Amino acid sequence: MFGMIIAVHGKTLTNMENVKAIVKQVVKIWRLYKMQQLVLTVAMRQDIPFGLRKLLSRDYMICSVLKKELANLYDALKCCMRDDCITRPEASPMMIMNMDGNTGMAMQKIVSMHRQIITEYETLLTLVNGSSINPLIIHQHRKQVTGLTEDLVAHSDDLHDTAVFAAN
C-alpha cells in the first residue's frame, strides 16, 4: 500500500534532509492513536447510550486502521535510517484518567486527543511538503479524523442538551 506513497523523483529517500523529522512525527501520531485507543476503551466501559457506544466503537476501529497504515508508512521510511522502534513506549506516558460515570469528561478527552492528532497531521504535512513522499494518505487520515471529531462534538452536544433537558 505504501509503495506508491514514497515516490522517488530522481533522488533517493535517504537524501531527504527531513526524513528523520518525518519519521519522528509519524511515531508521535502513531503513539497518539495508541493512547486514543486506550481512552476509547475506558470510555466504552462506561454506562453510555447505545448511539454513543456505536460511535466510539467506530472511532476505535478507524483508529486501529489508521494506526496500522501509519506503521506501514513508518516501516517504509525507516528502511533508510536507524531509529528506535515505533512501539517503544514514550519517556513519560500519559496517565489514563478514571472516568467512572463521567461521560462528559470522557468525550472531552477523546475530542481533545482527536484535535491533537489533527494538529500533528498538519505538522507532518508541513514536513512532507517538498519531499518525495506523496501526502495523499496523510490528507485522507486528517480528513477522516476531522470527520470523527465533528461527529463526536455533535454527539456530545446532543448528550449535553439531553442532560440539561432532563435536569429541568
C-alpha positions in Angstrom: 0.0 0.0 0.0 2.7 2.5 0.9 4.9 1.6 -2.0 3.1 4.2 -4.0 3.3 6.8 -1.2 7.0 7.0 -1.4 7.6 8.1 -5.0 11.2 8.8 -5.7 11.8 11.6 -8.3 15.4 11.3 -9.3 16.6 11.2 -5.7 16.8 8.5 -3.1 14.7 8.8 0.1 17.9 8.7 2.2 18.9 12.1 0.7 15.9 13.9 2.1 17.0 16.2 4.8 13.9 16.0 6.9 13.3 12.2 6.8 14.2 11.9 10.5 11.8 14.6 11.4 9.1 13.0 9.3 9.7 9.6 11.0 9.6 11.2 14.4 6.3 12.9 13.5 4.8 9.6 12.2 5.9 7.9 15.5 4.3 10.7 17.5 1.0 10.3 15.7 1.1 6.5 16.0 1.6 6.8 19.8 -1.3 9.3 20.0 -3.5 6.7 18.2 -2.4 4.1 20.7 -3.3 6.4 23.6 -6.6 7.3 21.9 -7.4 3.6 21.7 -6.8 3.2 25.5 -9.0 6.3 26.2 -11.8 4.9 23.9 -11.6 1.5 25.7 -12.0 3.2 29.1 -14.9 5.3 27.8 -16.7 2.3 26.3 -16.6 0.6 29.6 -18.9 3.3 31.0 -22.6 3.1 31.1 -23.3 5.1 28.0 -26.2 5.3 25.5 -26.2 2.9 22.5 -25.6 5.6 20.0 -22.5 6.9 21.7 -21.2 3.3 22.2 -21.7 2.7 18.5 -19.8 6.0 17.6 -17.0 5.2 20.0 -16.7 1.7 18.6 -16.5 3.0 15.1 -13.9 5.5 16.2 -11.8 2.7 17.8 -11.9 0.7 14.6 -10.9 3.7 12.5 -8.1 4.5 14.9 -6.9 0.9 14.6 -6.8 1.1 10.8 -5.1 4.5 10.7 -2.6 3.4 13.2 -1.8 0.3 11.1 -1.4 2.5 8.0 1.0 4.8 9.9 3.0 1.8 11.0 3.3 0.7 7.3 4.5 4.3 6.4 6.9 4.2 9.3 8.3 0.8 8.1 8.7 2.2 4.5 10.5 5.3 5.8 12.6 3.5 8.5 14.3 1.2 5.9 16.6 4.1 5.0 17.6 5.2 8.5 18.4 3.9 12.0 15.8 4.8 14.6 14.1 3.5 17.7 11.2 1.1 17.3 7.8 2.7 16.8 6.3 0.5 19.6 8.8 1.7 22.3 6.9 3.4 25.0 7.2 7.2 25.4 9.5 8.6 28.1 6.6 10.0 30.1 3.4 8.1 29.2 0.2 10.0 29.8 -2.0 8.7 32.6 -5.5 7.5 31.7 -7.9 9.2 34.0 -10.6 7.3 35.8 -13.8 8.5 34.1 -16.3 6.4 36.1 -19.7 7.6 35.2 -18.5 10.9 33.7 -19.4 10.6 30.1 -18.8 14.3 29.5 -15.2 14.1 30.7 -14.6 11.1 28.6 -16.0 12.8 25.5 -13.9 15.9 26.2 -10.7 13.8 26.5 -11.5 11.9 23.2 -12.2 15.1 21.3 -9.1 16.8 22.7 -7.0 13.8 21.6 -8.5 13.9 18.1 -7.7 17.6 17.9 -4.1 16.9 18.9 -3.9 14.2 16.3 -5.2 16.6 13.6 -2.6 19.2 14.7 0.2 16.6 14.4 -1.0 15.6 10.9 -0.8 19.3 9.9 2.8 19.3 11.2 3.5 16.1 9.3 2.1 17.7 6.1 4.4 20.7 6.5 7.4 18.3 6.9 6.4 16.2 3.9 5.8 19.3 1.7 8.5 19.4 -1.0 9.7 15.8 -0.2 9.3 12.8 -2.4 6.5 11.4 -0.2 3.0 11.6 -1.6 0.9 13.5 1.0 -2.4 12.0 -0.2 -2.7 9.4 2.6 -1.8 12.0 5.2 -4.6 14.3 3.9 -7.0 11.4 3.9 -6.1 10.5 7.5 -6.5 14.1 8.6 -9.9 14.3 6.9 -11.1 11.1 8.5 -10.1 12.2 12.0 -11.7 15.6 11.4 -14.9 13.9 10.4 -14.8 11.7 13.5 -14.2 14.8 15.7 -17.2 16.6 14.2 -19.4 13.5 14.9 -18.2 13.3 18.5 -18.7 17.0 19.1 -22.2 16.8 17.7 -23.0 13.8 19.8 -21.5 15.5 22.9 -23.7 18.5 22.3 -26.8 16.2 22.0 -25.8 14.5 25.2 -25.4 17.9 26.9 -28.8 19.1 25.6 -30.5 15.9 26.8 -28.9 16.2 30.2 -29.9 19.8 30.6 -33.5 19.0 29.5 -33.7 16.0 31.9 -32.4 18.2 34.8 -35.2 20.8 34.2 
